Each structure stands twice: as structure tokens, then as C-alpha cells.
Amino acid sequence: MRVLIVKVSSLGDVIHTLPAVTDAQRARKDIQFDWVVEENFAEVPSWHPAVENVIPVALRRWRRNLFKTYMNNEFRAFRRALQGIHYDLVIDAQGLIKSGLISRLSKGLTIGLNNRTIREPMATLFYNKVYSVPWTEHAVDRVRQLFSRALQYEYDPGEIDYGIDVNRIDVSSEISKKAEKQVVFLHGTTWQTKHWPKNYWRHLAHLSTEAGYKVLLPWGTPEEKLRAEYIAQDNERVEVLAKQTLSGLANYIQQSDGVIAVDTGLGHLAAALAKPTVSLYGPTNPGLSGTFGNNQLHLNSSLNCAPCVKKTCTYSGPGVTEEYAGRAFAVTPPCFASHGPVEVWQQFESLLGKS
């Protein structure tokens, strides 16, 4: 049986789909998947042994210049790759108009969520068959339910396996073998309101190295690199990594003892690798889309306006200040004052002790 998965972005959403692929592979030994995914995340589906072909799409890049995309034949090449196989099923696991369009362009019976349980109801116009999955479920469970109903099998919701074969992760980047305890700080994220204060990160780095750990700081943008360099100041046991591919980051995470993260796609990668991870949530709610799986701990804000799920902080209460290195600073956004560096480190060590 040949099935096409359409889940193009973002990184966390792509990773959330992997357990459903594992469920299907266990239930249907004859099944084989292809996967349409944004080019920046094309490495991830290839790590699962049930995925044979990864079909990259460049919607984020194409929409900057649609005329150029058409003239250089890139879209037509993508369409030829998409339509080269007739699929038994095409599962739109994203539920957006863009993913629905891709599903309809393919050859096969299209499946998706119905208009009451989908993110963009107009996407249902592109489906031949729809299923209802409650909004109250975590994103991972919603995808698992969709796959199980479309492919007609049962799975154990109490067991979670992302199915990543670490031997499939590209190890071409030079990563030295771990000779000491290491922790990865995933400090970069998209929304400004999801950033843990950089002074907290710097304090946490000192607590980590005093406990005998080396701290690894990845980055993906110039702003993240500047933050990483600030966190690493005056601490020889903190390393700002060179810019990494997803495979390179996966290898660093895999070799580490654990991860401390904000609400970011790379946190879901740590969860998929079953790495002990403490995730820090201020304005967002991990109940529906937080890291999911084994060895995961969520620290949520106790501020009365959290989770607000806003990209701009609208807090109007009294300011929150903390002291670090003899200087006072404002905790921004204030919802992160619920869990300072000392408590975060204590929770991390406790999690390592249980894993």
C-alpha cells in the first residue's frame, strides 16, 4: 500500500506526525510512505524507515517571487515529482489550504479532517473523505487518530514512538565524541514573547557548568548568535556551536545528557529523540502542542494572564525585577518569572535522575 503524507511545515508539526507513521508501519506491514515537506525540513521524514521518498516543496521561498518560480520551471518539476505515482491514499495531516492544494495536485484518494476540526475549513474542499478528531487532543494524538481511522487500524495511545532511526541521521558534520557531561540550551524561538530572559540563560549556564556540565548553544539567525555569545560570556565551559543543519543539531542533542528549551521546534526534536528535556512555557499552552513523549517536563507560568497565546505582551500589572551579577533587570515577558534559573536547574537535575 502506497500512501502520500502532506505535512509541509513547521518543524514541530512535521515531528508531531512521526508517531502516526510508526503506528501505521506496525499495523500495516505492506505500507510505504512518501512525504511532501518544506525543503528546510526535508531531513526529518528521511529519518523514519517507513518513509521511502521525500518530496521537497519550497512554498515559503516561492511565494516571494511567483513569476520567477514559474519561469524557472521549479514548480513544474515539483508537480511532476508529486504526480509520478498513483497513491492508494493521500493524507493531508496539516489541514491548511496550502496543504489541501498539494493533496489535490497529487494522484490518489485525498483524506483530511472535517471542517469542524480543521485549522482552515476551506481546505476540506480538496478532500474526498474527511474525519472528525476532537480539538481537545494534543496535536500528536490528533494525527495518530486521523491515520488510524483512514488506514483502519488500532494503536496504543499510551505508547509513543517517533520511530527515528539514528543511523539515518547524517553524521557528515564533525562532532567530537562526548567526553564529559553535556547539556544543550535551545534558546531560540520565533515569537518575542516566548523568549526566556537572556540574563536567566546566562545564570543557568553558570549553574550548569558549576555542576560539571558543558553547555552547548546552537543558533540559526544572527540575533540568536548574539544571544548565544552573551550567554557564553565569562564561561569557558560554554560553547557557541557553528551553524548546524538539522542533522547536526540532532546529533548534538542525541549525544547530550539532556536539553533545556523554550517553546521551539527544536524542543520537539529533543522529545522525538527521547532526550530528557525541560521546556519553558510562558505565553503558550503545552497541553495541545507542547513537547510530547518520554522524559519531558513542562514548566508553565503561574501568572494570571498566562497562557495568553499572544506574540506581543499586553501585561499591565506591576513590573517584575530580578538581580543577576549585582544588577537588577526587568523580567520580560513577566510570565517567565514563575521559574527562575535556580528552579529550572533543580528540575532538570531531578528529571535526569528519573530518566
N, C-alpha and C positions, 0 to 999 in steps of 0.2 A: 504493500500500500504506500503510495507516494502522497505526501502532504506538504503544502507550502504554508509557512508561517509568515505573516506580515506583522512585524513589530519593529518599527524603524528607529525609534528613539523614546526617551532619553536613555542614558546608561543604566540608571536604576530600573527603568521599565523593561529594558532588554534582559537584565539579570533576573528580574521577577518572573520571567517566562520560563527559565531553565527547569525549575522543578516539574512543571507540567510536561515538558519533553521527557524527563526521566520517568514520570508516571506512565506516559504513553508507551515508551520503549519497553518497560517491564510488562505492561498488559498486552501489547500487540507486538509479537516478535517479528512480524513481517513489515513493520512500519519503517519508513525512511523519510527524513525531513529535509527540505530546503528552506532557506530563511532569507527574507528581504530585510535589510537593516541599513541604517545610515553608515556611510563609508568610515566615519570616525570610530564606530563601534564594531566594525566587521570582524575583529579578532574574537570577540566574546562568543558568538554562536559556534565558531570553529572549535572551541574547546570541548564541546559536547560530542561524544562519539555517535550519537543518533543523527547528527546533522551532517549531511553529505556535501551539499553545495550552499555557499553563502553568496547571495546576490547583493552587492553593494548598491545603494542608491544615494544620490547627493542632493536631496531636496533643499537642504539648508544653503548649499552653495549655488544651486541652480536658480533659486528664486531671486538671487542678487542680480542676475542678468539672463532673463528667459530667452531673449533673442540670441545671445551668444551660445547658450546651451543648445538651442535648436539648430543653429548654423554649423556647429562643430560635430553634429551627429551623436553627441553623448547620450541624449535621451533616447534616441532611436536604438542605440546599442543596448541600453538598459532594457528597453521593451523587447528586443529580440531575445535577450537572455531570459527575461521573465516568461516569455511565451514559447520557449523552446521545449517545454514539457507540458503534457496534459496531466493535471493533478487530480487525484481522487477527491481531495478536499483542499480548500484554501481557507485558512483560519486567520481572520483579522483579530489579533489579540490586543490591538491598541484602541480601536473604537473612535477614530478620528476621521474626518472627511478625507484627509490625505491618504491615510492607510486604506480607507474604503475604495478610493480611486485605484490604488495599486492592486487591490484584490480583484476589482472588476477588470483590470487590464490583463490579468493572468487568465489561464485556461483551466477551469475547474469549478466545482460547486462551491460557492462562497458562503462562509459561515461567520456570524458575529453575534454580538449582544443585541437585545431588542432596544427599542427607543426609550424605554423607561429606565434602563440600567446601563446606558452607554454615555460616554463623555460628550459626544457630539451626535445627537439623534439623527441628523441628516445623513450620517454615514450608513444608516440601515437601508437606504435606497440602493446600495450597491450589493446587498446580500441576497442570496437565495433562501437562506434559512437562518432564523435567529433564536437565541436562547436568553432566558432571564436569569441573572445572577445577582443576588442582593448587594446593594451598595455598602451595607454594613460590614461586609467581609474585607479582610486585608487583600491588597492587590494580588499577592501571590496566590491566595486561595481562590480569588475570582477567576484567575487564568486557569488554575487547575480544574475548577468546576466546568469552565467552558470547554476545555479539551476533553474531559471525561464524558461529557454529555454528547459532544459532537462525534467522538470516536467510540462511544458506547462501552465504557469500562468503568470499574470501580477502583478507587485508590484509598489509601490510609491517610486521612488528614493529619494524624498525629506524627507521621514520619515525613521528614523533609530532607530531600537530597537534590542538590543543584546539578549533580552529575558531571561536574567539571573533571576532566582527565588532565591532571597537572603535567603529564608528559606531552600534552598537545600545546602547552603554553610555550611560545617562542622564547628560547633561552640564549639567543644570539648576543644580547647585550651582556656586557661583562659585569657580573655580580659576584663579588667575592663570597666565599663560603662563610657562614656566620661563625665567628669565633667567640662571641660574647652575647649577652642578653641584649635584645633589641626591641624597641617599640616604635611604631610608625604613627606619626601625628598627621591626620588628614584634616588640615586646617582650611582648605579652600572650598568655597561653595559659591553658588550663583547669587542668591539674594543677600543684600547687605544685612538684613535683619537676622539671618541665620549664622552670622559670624560670631564666634566666641571671641571676647576681647583679646587683643594681641598681648596685653600685659599678663593675662591669665595663662596664655600659652607659654610665655617666657618663664613665668613662675613654675608652671607644670614641668617644663623642660629641666629646670634645676632640681625639682623634686625627683624626677626620673633618673637623672644622672647620679644624684646623691645615693639613690637606691641601687646603683650598679648597672643601669641600663644605658645603652647608646640610643640616642634619639635620631630617627631618620625623618627628614622633611621633604616630601615631594612638592612639586609646584607645576602649574600648567599655563599661567599667564604672568606677565611682568609684575602685576600687583601682588600675586601670590608669592612670587620670588622675593619681592621686597619684604613681605611679611615673614617669610621663612628666614631671611637674613637677619631680621630684627629678633626673632625668637632665638636664633643661634648665637647672638652676641654674648661675648664673655663666657662661652661654654665650649670647651674643646671637644666634648663628647657628644655634641650635636652636629649632624652632618646635613647640609643642604644638598640634596641629590641633584645630579644633572637631569635635564628634562627627559622624561621617560615616555615610552609607548605604554599602552595598556598592559601588554605582556610584561614589560619591565616592571611596572608597578605591581602587577600580580605576583611576580617573583619575589620582590622585596617584602610584600605582605605575607606571602607564603613562608618565607624564611624567618619572619619576626616572631616574637613571643606573643604579641598582641597589638591592638590598634586602639587609638583614641580618636574619635571623629566627630565632626559636626554633621549636620544633615546634608549629605552629599552622595553622589552616585558611587564614588569610590568606597564609601562605607558599605554599600550593598555588595560590592565586590569582596570586601573582607568577610561579610556574612556568608557569601556563596562559597568561600574557601574554608568556612567553619572556623575562622580565626577569632579568638576571644576579642570582643570589641565593645568598648563603652562609647555610646553615641549620645551627643548632647543636643537636646531639643529645647528651643525657646519658643519661637512663634509658630512652630509646626507640630502636628499631632502624629506620633509614630504608630498609632493604632491602626491606621488604614494604609500607610505606605512607608513605615519605618523599616529598619533592618530586620530581617526575618530569618529565624533558624536557630541553630545551636550556638551556645556561648555568646549570646547577645544580651547586653544590658542597656536600657534606655534611661537616661536621666532627664526628666521633664521639669519644666518650670512650675513653680508654685505661685507665681504672680497671678493675680486675679483676672488679668486680661489675656492670659495665655491659655491655649494657643489661639492667636488672633488670625493666623494664616495670611499675614499681610507682608508685602515687600517693603513697605515704609512703616516705621514705628510711629504709632499715634498715642503712645503712653503720655498721660498728662499728670501723673501723680508726683510725689516727692522724688527728687533725684537720688540715685544710689551711688555711693562712692566707696572705693576700696583703697588700701595702701599697698604699694609694692616698691621695694628698693628705696624706702624712705620718702616716697612721693605719693600723694593722693591722686586718683584718677576716677573719672566717671565711668561706671559700668554701662556700656551701650551696646546693644539694647539692654534695658534693665532686667528683662526676664531671665537673663543668664546669671544674675546674682544669686539665684537659688542654689547653684552648685559652683563653688569656687575651686581653685586648683587643688587644695589640700583634700577636700572631699572626693574630687574626681580621682585623684591618685589612690586614695584609700579604696574606693570602689573598684578601681582597675586591679589592684593587687588582690582584692577579695575574689574578683572574677577569675583571675589566673589560678588562684588556689582551688577553685571549684572545677576548673576545666580539666 
